[in-house]
Amino acid sequence: MSLGAKMAVAVMRCIKKTGLIKGPSADLDAALKKARDYNRKHPFKEPTDRKADYQTIQVGQYPCLIIKPENGTRKAILFLHGGGDHDAWKMEVSFARRYGKRAGMDVYYPLYPPFTEASPAQTAEFIFNVYREMVKQYGADKVAVVGGSYGGFLAMQLLTRINRNNAEAAQARVEMPKLLIMNSPFAYPKTEEEWKRAADLERDDAMITPGAFRWMLALTMKLSPDTPDWLLYPADMDFRNAPEAYAFYTVEACSAVADAIQHSYVQAGAGEKMHMHMETGMMHCYASAPVFRESKRDFGKQIALLRQI
């Protein structure tokens, strides 16, 4: 483990230990108000820097930011940022821009609503519609999906949503993306064994606080009690015809569902397409920010995969 990685993880553990990273509130109504207050204070604004060409389009009810190199390209990344209960769009715009620049690809950055503002079904539908527009523009074989944390969760939902669309005779068929890359993909545990593993890992996680998973699920179901299982649990997702997928975890709370994701790929007949990398000693989503040796190495692997499209 590199010195840079040790220092980064040590800082995160110190922040968590001192309580600067707040754990989930037992009062769901208070937590909901806090999240919605945050969302109102951080509305989307198109970036004004000149580091890329920016354009905002409207896809149904919500906006989608398009980030392009100076002349644009003929292939694109659907970049799904993390978040969940808070509208955390701003902090990952630079990540998305970096992926696009290094890979030589346009980037679509959906400003999806957090689950405190819209149901998981509404968010999944928005992501699907953005992807469908991308396929019309570039062709499915020129589109990759990159998602970190909750964004990885949305990416897995997208694969299922595509299969559900294609199962309906009245709907025009939508092809799968060429590639899926996920950094510490989140999903909810389903079995008691998974929940126990998540609880054990939450205690040791450098960033995620104990009880976070159960709290997020409780708040989701309070707001959207009719949410179907395929929008919650990897075991109920449909990965038939799934693309080559690469998941980068460390030993962290989110990895409690890694086996369930792998198993669902196997059940769908796509087991050989899921490539799971587990790096010990890192922090959540370490591979998405190339700042120390291990993160530079695995971010470089992701860029190499994207360049092959």
C-alpha positions as YAML, in Angstrom:
chain: A
units: angstrom
residues:
- id: 1
  name: MET
  ca: [0.00, 0.00, 0.00]
- id: 2
  name: SER
  ca: [1.50, 3.32, -1.06]
- id: 3
  name: LEU
  ca: [2.27, 6.12, 1.38]
- id: 4
  name: GLY
  ca: [-0.17, 8.39, -0.45]
- id: 5
  name: ALA
  ca: [-2.99, 5.88, 0.01]
- id: 6
  name: LYS
  ca: [-2.16, 5.39, 3.69]
- id: 7
  name: MET
  ca: [-2.25, 9.14, 4.28]
- id: 8
  name: ALA
  ca: [-5.55, 9.60, 2.42]
- id: 9
  name: VAL
  ca: [-7.25, 6.77, 4.32]
- id: 10
  name: ALA
  ca: [-5.84, 7.98, 7.65]
- id: 11
  name: VAL
  ca: [-7.30, 11.45, 7.07]
- id: 12
  name: MET
  ca: [-10.73, 9.98, 6.24]
- id: 13
  name: ARG
  ca: [-10.68, 7.75, 9.32]
- id: 14
  name: CYS
  ca: [-9.73, 10.72, 11.49]
- id: 15
  name: ILE
  ca: [-12.59, 12.80, 10.09]
- id: 16
  name: LYS
  ca: [-15.04, 9.94, 10.71]
- id: 17
  name: LYS
  ca: [-13.73, 9.33, 14.24]
- id: 18
  name: THR
  ca: [-14.04, 12.99, 15.24]
- id: 19
  name: GLY
  ca: [-17.68, 13.01, 14.15]
- id: 20
  name: LEU
  ca: [-17.29, 15.50, 11.31]
- id: 21
  name: ILE
  ca: [-18.98, 12.91, 9.10]
- id: 22
  name: LYS
  ca: [-22.40, 12.71, 10.72]
- id: 23
  name: GLY
  ca: [-24.18, 9.40, 11.08]
- id: 24
  name: PRO
  ca: [-27.82, 8.88, 10.08]
- id: 25
  name: SER
  ca: [-30.53, 10.51, 12.15]
- id: 26
  name: ALA
  ca: [-33.14, 8.32, 13.82]
- id: 27
  name: ASP
  ca: [-35.73, 11.01, 13.02]
- id: 28
  name: LEU
  ca: [-36.59, 10.37, 9.37]
- id: 29
  name: ASP
  ca: [-38.75, 13.49, 9.09]
- id: 30
  name: ALA
  ca: [-35.91, 15.68, 10.34]
- id: 31
  name: ALA
  ca: [-33.49, 13.95, 7.98]
- id: 32
  name: LEU
  ca: [-35.85, 14.50, 5.07]
- id: 33
  name: LYS
  ca: [-36.17, 18.20, 5.87]
- id: 34
  name: LYS
  ca: [-32.39, 18.55, 6.13]
- id: 35
  name: ALA
  ca: [-31.85, 16.82, 2.78]
- id: 36
  name: ARG
  ca: [-34.49, 18.92, 1.02]
- id: 37
  name: ASP
  ca: [-33.08, 22.12, 2.51]
- id: 38
  name: TYR
  ca: [-29.67, 21.14, 1.15]
- id: 39
  name: ASN
  ca: [-31.12, 20.38, -2.26]
- id: 40
  name: ARG
  ca: [-32.85, 23.76, -2.47]
- id: 41
  name: LYS
  ca: [-29.60, 25.53, -1.58]
- id: 42
  name: HIS
  ca: [-27.61, 23.68, -4.25]
- id: 43
  name: PRO
  ca: [-29.60, 23.90, -7.50]
- id: 44
  name: PHE
  ca: [-27.91, 22.91, -10.74]
- id: 45
  name: LYS
  ca: [-26.02, 25.66, -12.53]
- id: 46
  name: GLU
  ca: [-24.21, 25.03, -15.80]
- id: 47
  name: PRO
  ca: [-20.44, 25.38, -15.25]
- id: 48
  name: THR
  ca: [-18.95, 28.65, -16.47]
- id: 49
  name: ASP
  ca: [-15.29, 27.60, -16.63]
- id: 50
  name: ARG
  ca: [-13.66, 27.10, -20.01]
- id: 51
  name: LYS
  ca: [-12.27, 23.64, -19.31]
- id: 52
  name: ALA
  ca: [-14.73, 22.05, -21.77]
- id: 53
  name: ASP
  ca: [-17.70, 22.88, -23.93]
- id: 54
  name: TYR
  ca: [-20.88, 22.64, -21.84]
- id: 55
  name: GLN
  ca: [-24.46, 22.30, -22.98]
- id: 56
  name: THR
  ca: [-27.57, 21.58, -20.94]
- id: 57
  name: ILE
  ca: [-30.48, 19.72, -22.49]
- id: 58
  name: GLN
  ca: [-33.84, 18.86, -21.01]
- id: 59
  name: VAL
  ca: [-34.85, 15.20, -20.98]
- id: 60
  name: GLY
  ca: [-38.41, 15.07, -19.75]
- id: 61
  name: GLN
  ca: [-38.65, 16.79, -16.39]
- id: 62
  name: TYR
  ca: [-34.93, 17.00, -15.60]
- id: 63
  name: PRO
  ca: [-31.77, 18.53, -17.10]
- id: 64
  name: CYS
  ca: [-28.72, 16.70, -18.41]
- id: 65
  name: LEU
  ca: [-25.33, 18.38, -18.73]
- id: 66
  name: ILE
  ca: [-23.26, 17.48, -21.80]
- id: 67
  name: ILE
  ca: [-19.50, 17.91, -21.49]
- id: 68
  name: LYS
  ca: [-17.53, 17.85, -24.73]
- id: 69
  name: PRO
  ca: [-13.94, 18.35, -25.84]
- id: 70
  name: GLU
  ca: [-13.49, 21.33, -28.14]
- id: 71
  name: ASN
  ca: [-14.59, 19.52, -31.30]
- id: 72
  name: GLY
  ca: [-16.74, 16.80, -29.76]
- id: 73
  name: THR
  ca: [-16.35, 13.08, -30.48]
- id: 74
  name: ARG
  ca: [-18.34, 10.19, -31.90]
- id: 75
  name: LYS
  ca: [-18.53, 8.21, -28.67]
- id: 76
  name: ALA
  ca: [-19.81, 9.05, -25.22]
- id: 77
  name: ILE
  ca: [-19.87, 8.23, -21.52]
- id: 78
  name: LEU
  ca: [-23.07, 8.22, -19.49]
- id: 79
  name: PHE
  ca: [-21.60, 9.40, -16.17]
- id: 80
  name: LEU
  ca: [-23.78, 8.71, -13.13]
- id: 81
  name: HIS
  ca: [-22.58, 10.57, -10.06]
- id: 82
  name: GLY
  ca: [-23.02, 9.44, -6.48]
- id: 83
  name: GLY
  ca: [-25.47, 10.87, -4.00]
- id: 84
  name: GLY
  ca: [-28.75, 9.24, -3.00]
- id: 85
  name: ASP
  ca: [-30.58, 11.39, -0.49]
- id: 86
  name: HIS
  ca: [-28.71, 14.64, -1.31]
- id: 87
  name: ASP
  ca: [-28.39, 16.33, -4.69]
- id: 88
  name: ALA
  ca: [-24.60, 15.95, -4.84]
- id: 89
  name: TRP
  ca: [-24.20, 16.83, -8.52]
- id: 90
  name: LYS
  ca: [-21.56, 19.55, -8.19]
- id: 91
  name: MET
  ca: [-18.63, 17.67, -6.69]
- id: 92
  name: GLU
  ca: [-18.31, 15.13, -9.52]
- id: 93
  name: VAL
  ca: [-18.52, 17.40, -12.57]
- id: 94
  name: SER
  ca: [-14.71, 17.58, -12.55]
- id: 95
  name: PHE
  ca: [-14.54, 13.78, -12.32]
- id: 96
  name: ALA
  ca: [-16.81, 13.42, -15.35]
- id: 97
  name: ARG
  ca: [-14.80, 15.97, -17.29]
- id: 98
  name: ARG
  ca: [-11.56, 14.13, -16.48]
- id: 99
  name: TYR
  ca: [-12.98, 10.81, -17.71]
- id: 100
  name: GLY
  ca: [-14.11, 12.42, -20.94]
- id: 101
  name: LYS
  ca: [-10.83, 14.23, -21.56]
- id: 102
  name: ARG
  ca: [-8.61, 11.23, -20.82]
- id: 103
  name: ALA
  ca: [-10.76, 8.80, -22.81]
- id: 104
  name: GLY
  ca: [-11.47, 11.18, -25.70]
- id: 105
  name: MET
  ca: [-15.24, 10.95, -25.29]
- id: 106
  name: ASP
  ca: [-18.25, 13.21, -24.86]
- id: 107
  name: VAL
  ca: [-19.89, 12.93, -21.44]
- id: 108
  name: TYR
  ca: [-23.59, 13.01, -20.56]
- id: 109
  name: TYR
  ca: [-24.10, 13.96, -16.92]
- id: 110
  name: PRO
  ca: [-27.76, 13.51, -15.89]
- id: 111
  name: LEU
  ca: [-28.92, 15.78, -13.08]
- id: 112
  name: TYR
  ca: [-31.08, 13.07, -11.60]
- id: 113
  name: PRO
  ca: [-33.30, 13.83, -8.59]
- id: 114
  name: PRO
  ca: [-32.25, 12.31, -5.24]
- id: 115
  name: PHE
  ca: [-34.70, 9.86, -3.69]
- id: 116
  name: THR
  ca: [-35.79, 12.58, -1.27]
- id: 117
  name: GLU
  ca: [-37.23, 14.52, -4.23]
- id: 118
  name: ALA
  ca: [-38.52, 11.78, -6.57]
- id: 119
  name: SER
  ca: [-39.19, 8.05, -6.44]
- id: 120
  name: PRO
  ca: [-36.50, 5.56, -7.50]
- id: 121
  name: ALA
  ca: [-38.80, 4.59, -10.39]
- id: 122
  name: GLN
  ca: [-38.90, 8.19, -11.66]
- id: 123
  name: THR
  ca: [-35.13, 8.48, -11.44]
- id: 124
  name: ALA
  ca: [-34.59, 5.17, -13.24]
- id: 125
  name: GLU
  ca: [-36.95, 6.29, -16.01]
- id: 126
  name: PHE
  ca: [-35.06, 9.57, -16.42]
- id: 127
  name: ILE
  ca: [-31.70, 7.78, -16.65]
- id: 128
  name: PHE
  ca: [-33.16, 5.35, -19.18]
- id: 129
  name: ASN
  ca: [-34.47, 8.20, -21.32]
- id: 130
  name: VAL
  ca: [-31.09, 9.96, -21.26]
- id: 131
  name: TYR
  ca: [-29.40, 6.72, -22.30]
- id: 132
  name: ARG
  ca: [-31.92, 6.18, -25.09]
- id: 133
  name: GLU
  ca: [-31.16, 9.66, -26.45]
- id: 134
  name: MET
  ca: [-27.45, 8.84, -26.37]
- id: 135
  name: VAL
  ca: [-28.02, 5.64, -28.33]
- id: 136
  name: LYS
  ca: [-29.87, 7.63, -31.00]
- id: 137
  name: GLN
  ca: [-26.96, 10.05, -31.19]
- id: 138
  name: TYR
  ca: [-23.96, 7.70, -31.02]
- id: 139
  name: GLY
  ca: [-25.16, 4.11, -31.29]
- id: 140
  name: ALA
  ca: [-25.10, 1.71, -28.33]
- id: 141
  name: ASP
  ca: [-21.72, 0.27, -29.31]
- id: 142
  name: LYS
  ca: [-20.18, 3.73, -28.83]
- id: 143
  name: VAL
  ca: [-21.64, 4.36, -25.37]
- id: 144
  name: ALA
  ca: [-20.11, 3.42, -22.02]
- id: 145
  name: VAL
  ca: [-21.67, 3.84, -18.58]
- id: 146
  name: VAL
  ca: [-19.53, 4.97, -15.63]
- id: 147
  name: GLY
  ca: [-21.07, 5.14, -12.17]
- id: 148
  name: GLY
  ca: [-19.68, 5.61, -8.68]
- id: 149
  name: SER
  ca: [-21.36, 4.65, -5.41]
- id: 150
  name: TYR
  ca: [-25.08, 5.47, -5.82]
- id: 151
  name: GLY
  ca: [-24.29, 6.12, -9.48]
- id: 152
  name: GLY
  ca: [-23.17, 2.50, -9.80]
- id: 153
  name: PHE
  ca: [-26.54, 1.52, -8.32]
- id: 154
  name: LEU
  ca: [-28.30, 3.57, -11.01]
- id: 155
  name: ALA
  ca: [-26.13, 1.94, -13.67]
- id: 156
  name: MET
  ca: [-27.27, -1.53, -12.61]
- id: 157
  name: GLN
  ca: [-30.88, -0.35, -12.56]
- id: 158
  name: LEU
  ca: [-30.39, 0.90, -16.12]
- id: 159
  name: LEU
  ca: [-29.43, -2.56, -17.39]
- id: 160
  name: THR
  ca: [-32.58, -3.98, -15.83]
- id: 161
  name: ARG
  ca: [-34.70, -1.14, -17.22]
- id: 162
  name: ILE
  ca: [-33.36, -1.83, -20.72]
- id: 163
  name: ASN
  ca: [-34.34, -5.50, -20.42]
- id: 164
  name: ARG
  ca: [-37.80, -4.55, -19.16]
- id: 165
  name: ASN
  ca: [-38.24, -2.20, -22.11]
- id: 166
  name: ASN
  ca: [-37.18, -4.87, -24.57]
- id: 167
  name: ALA
  ca: [-39.60, -7.38, -23.06]
- id: 168
  name: GLU
  ca: [-42.53, -5.14, -24.01]
- id: 169
  name: ALA
  ca: [-43.60, -5.81, -27.58]
- id: 170
  name: ALA
  ca: [-44.96, -2.29, -28.04]
- id: 171
  name: GLN
  ca: [-41.62, -0.66, -27.23]
- id: 172
  name: ALA
  ca: [-38.78, -0.08, -29.68]
- id: 173
  name: ARG
  ca: [-35.80, -2.21, -28.75]
- id: 174
  name: VAL
  ca: [-32.90, -0.47, -27.01]
- id: 175
  name: GLU
  ca: [-29.47, -2.10, -27.15]
- id: 176
  name: MET
  ca: [-27.16, -2.46, -24.17]
- id: 177
  name: PRO
  ca: [-24.16, -0.12, -23.77]
- id: 178
  name: LYS
  ca: [-20.76, -1.37, -24.86]
- id: 179
  name: LEU
  ca: [-19.14, -1.14, -21.43]
- id: 180
  name: LEU
  ca: [-20.00, -0.64, -17.76]
- id: 181
  name: ILE
  ca: [-17.50, 0.67, -15.21]
- id: 182
  name: MET
  ca: [-18.49, 1.01, -11.56]
- id: 183
  name: ASN
  ca: [-16.56, 2.43, -8.62]
- id: 184
  name: SER
  ca: [-17.74, 1.06, -5.27]
- id: 185
  name: PRO
  ca: [-21.27, 0.45, -6.57]
- id: 186
  name: PHE
  ca: [-23.91, 0.82, -3.88]
- id: 187
  name: ALA
  ca: [-27.00, -1.37, -3.52]
- id: 188
  name: TYR
  ca: [-29.13, -2.53, -0.62]
- id: 189
  name: PRO
  ca: [-28.42, -5.82, 1.13]
- id: 190
  name: LYS
  ca: [-31.33, -8.23, 1.01]
- id: 191
  name: THR
  ca: [-30.43, -11.30, 3.05]
- id: 192
  name: GLU
  ca: [-29.65, -11.27, 6.76]
- id: 193
  name: GLU
  ca: [-26.13, -12.42, 5.91]
- id: 194
  name: GLU
  ca: [-25.64, -9.40, 3.63]
- id: 195
  name: TRP
  ca: [-27.05, -7.04, 6.25]
- id: 196
  name: LYS
  ca: [-24.71, -8.43, 8.89]
- id: 197
  name: ARG
  ca: [-21.73, -8.07, 6.57]
- id: 198
  name: ALA
  ca: [-22.74, -4.49, 5.76]
- id: 199
  name: ALA
  ca: [-23.02, -3.64, 9.47]
- id: 200
  name: ASP
  ca: [-19.60, -5.17, 10.17]
- id: 201
  name: LEU
  ca: [-18.03, -3.30, 7.25]
- id: 202
  name: GLU
  ca: [-19.70, 0.02, 8.14]
- id: 203
  name: ARG
  ca: [-17.83, 0.03, 11.46]
- id: 204
  name: ASP
  ca: [-14.46, -0.33, 9.70]
- id: 205
  name: ASP
  ca: [-15.25, 1.78, 6.61]
- id: 206
  name: ALA
  ca: [-13.09, 4.90, 6.34]
- id: 207
  name: MET
  ca: [-16.04, 7.02, 5.17]
- id: 208
  name: ILE
  ca: [-19.46, 5.38, 5.51]
- id: 209
  name: THR
  ca: [-21.03, 5.67, 8.95]
- id: 210
  name: PRO
  ca: [-22.70, 2.79, 10.86]
- id: 211
  name: GLY
  ca: [-26.38, 2.35, 10.08]
- id: 212
  name: ALA
  ca: [-26.23, 4.28, 6.81]
- id: 213
  name: PHE
  ca: [-27.61, 1.46, 4.63]
- id: 214
  name: ARG
  ca: [-30.63, 0.69, 6.81]
- id: 215
  name: TRP
  ca: [-31.35, 4.41, 7.18]
- id: 216
  name: MET
  ca: [-31.29, 5.02, 3.41]
- id: 217
  name: LEU
  ca: [-33.60, 2.06, 2.78]
- id: 218
  name: ALA
  ca: [-36.00, 3.14, 5.54]
- id: 219
  name: LEU
  ca: [-36.18, 6.67, 4.16]
- id: 220
  name: THR
  ca: [-36.64, 5.40, 0.60]
- id: 221
  name: MET
  ca: [-39.52, 3.14, 1.61]
- id: 222
  name: LYS
  ca: [-41.12, 5.87, 3.74]
- id: 223
  name: LEU
  ca: [-41.24, 8.15, 0.70]
- id: 224
  name: SER
  ca: [-41.82, 5.54, -2.02]
- id: 225
  name: PRO
  ca: [-43.36, 2.44, -0.40]
- id: 226
  name: ASP
  ca: [-44.27, 0.89, -3.76]
- id: 227
  name: THR
  ca: [-40.66, 0.75, -4.98]
- id: 228
  name: PRO
  ca: [-40.17, -2.65, -6.69]
- id: 229
  name: ASP
  ca: [-37.39, -4.98, -5.58]
- id: 230
  name: TRP
  ca: [-35.50, -4.64, -8.88]
- id: 231
  name: LEU
  ca: [-34.80, -1.01, -7.97]
- id: 232
  name: LEU
  ca: [-33.35, -2.00, -4.61]
- id: 233
  name: TYR
  ca: [-31.58, -5.35, -4.58]
- id: 234
  name: PRO
  ca: [-28.98, -6.89, -6.95]
- id: 235
  name: ALA
  ca: [-30.62, -10.29, -6.48]
- id: 236
  name: ASP
  ca: [-33.73, -8.96, -8.26]
- id: 237
  name: MET
  ca: [-31.98, -7.13, -11.07]
- id: 238
  name: ASP
  ca: [-31.98, -8.48, -14.62]
- id: 239
  name: PHE
  ca: [-28.52, -8.62, -16.21]
- id: 240
  name: ARG
  ca: [-29.40, -10.63, -19.30]
- id: 241
  name: ASN
  ca: [-27.46, -9.44, -22.36]
- id: 242
  name: ALA
  ca: [-25.36, -7.30, -20.03]
- id: 243
  name: PRO
  ca: [-22.17, -5.70, -21.35]
- id: 244
  name: GLU
  ca: [-18.64, -6.27, -20.11]
- id: 245
  name: ALA
  ca: [-18.62, -4.80, -16.60]
- id: 246
  name: TYR
  ca: [-15.77, -3.82, -14.30]
- id: 247
  name: ALA
  ca: [-16.40, -3.10, -10.62]
- id: 248
  name: PHE
  ca: [-13.68, -1.60, -8.42]
- id: 249
  name: TYR
  ca: [-14.17, -2.04, -4.68]
- id: 250
  name: THR
  ca: [-12.10, -1.85, -1.59]
- id: 251
  name: VAL
  ca: [-13.06, -3.79, 1.55]
- id: 252
  name: GLU
  ca: [-15.83, -1.32, 2.44]
- id: 253
  name: ALA
  ca: [-19.49, -1.23, 3.38]
- id: 254
  name: CYS
  ca: [-20.68, -1.18, -0.23]
- id: 255
  name: SER
  ca: [-18.79, -4.41, -0.96]
- id: 256
  name: ALA
  ca: [-21.33, -6.28, 1.21]
- id: 257
  name: VAL
  ca: [-23.37, -6.72, -1.99]
- id: 258
  name: ALA
  ca: [-20.45, -7.59, -4.29]
- id: 259
  name: ASP
  ca: [-21.24, -11.31, -4.19]
- id: 260
  name: ALA
  ca: [-24.92, -10.63, -4.91]
- id: 261
  name: ILE
  ca: [-24.00, -8.56, -7.98]
- id: 262
  name: GLN
  ca: [-21.65, -11.28, -9.20]
- id: 263
  name: HIS
  ca: [-24.29, -13.96, -8.60]
- id: 264
  name: SER
  ca: [-26.95, -12.03, -10.51]
- id: 265
  name: TYR
  ca: [-24.61, -11.75, -13.48]
- id: 266
  name: VAL
  ca: [-24.05, -15.52, -13.29]
- id: 267
  name: GLN
  ca: [-27.79, -16.21, -13.03]
- id: 268
  name: ALA
  ca: [-28.31, -14.10, -16.16]
- id: 269
  name: GLY
  ca: [-25.76, -16.16, -18.08]
- id: 270
  name: ALA
  ca: [-23.26, -13.29, -18.08]
- id: 271
  name: GLY
  ca: [-20.96, -14.36, -15.26]
- id: 272
  name: GLU
  ca: [-17.85, -14.18, -17.42]
- id: 273
  name: LYS
  ca: [-18.64, -10.52, -18.21]
- id: 274
  name: MET
  ca: [-18.45, -9.28, -14.62]
- id: 275
  name: HIS
  ca: [-14.89, -8.45, -13.60]
- id: 276
  name: MET
  ca: [-14.72, -7.66, -9.89]
- id: 277
  name: HIS
  ca: [-11.56, -6.04, -8.50]
- id: 278
  name: MET
  ca: [-11.14, -5.85, -4.72]
- id: 279
  name: GLU
  ca: [-8.30, -3.62, -3.47]
- id: 280
  name: THR
  ca: [-7.59, -3.77, 0.27]
- id: 281
  name: GLY
  ca: [-6.89, -0.74, 2.40]
- id: 282
  name: MET
  ca: [-8.45, 1.91, 0.14]
- id: 283
  name: MET
  ca: [-11.38, 4.27, 0.62]
- id: 284
  name: HIS
  ca: [-14.80, 4.39, -1.06]
- id: 285
  name: CYS
  ca: [-14.55, 5.09, -4.84]
- id: 286
  name: TYR
  ca: [-10.75, 5.26, -4.66]
- id: 287
  name: ALA
  ca: [-10.29, 4.44, -8.36]
- id: 288
  name: SER
  ca: [-12.29, 7.41, -9.62]
- id: 289
  name: ALA
  ca: [-9.76, 10.00, -8.40]
- id: 290
  name: PRO
  ca: [-6.17, 9.37, -9.60]
- id: 291
  name: VAL
  ca: [-4.24, 10.93, -6.70]
- id: 292
  name: PHE
  ca: [-2.02, 8.10, -5.37]
- id: 293
  name: ARG
  ca: [-0.37, 5.03, -6.86]
- id: 294
  name: GLU
  ca: [-3.23, 2.55, -6.55]
- id: 295
  name: SER
  ca: [-5.91, 4.98, -7.68]
- id: 296
  name: LYS
  ca: [-3.79, 6.13, -10.63]
- id: 297
  name: ARG
  ca: [-3.24, 2.52, -11.64]
- id: 298
  name: ASP
  ca: [-6.90, 1.50, -11.56]
- id: 299
  name: PHE
  ca: [-8.15, 4.77, -13.03]
- id: 300
  name: GLY
  ca: [-5.67, 4.16, -15.84]
- id: 301
  name: LYS
  ca: [-7.17, 0.70, -16.39]
- id: 302
  name: GLN
  ca: [-10.60, 2.26, -16.73]
- id: 303
  name: ILE
  ca: [-9.39, 4.84, -19.25]
- id: 304
  name: ALA
  ca: [-7.70, 2.10, -21.28]
- id: 305
  name: LEU
  ca: [-11.00, 0.21, -21.42]
- id: 306
  name: LEU
  ca: [-12.89, 3.32, -22.52]
- id: 307
  name: ARG
  ca: [-10.38, 4.06, -25.25]
- id: 308
  name: GLN
  ca: [-11.03, 0.65, -26.79]
- id: 309
  name: ILE
  ca: [-14.60, 1.64, -27.66]
...
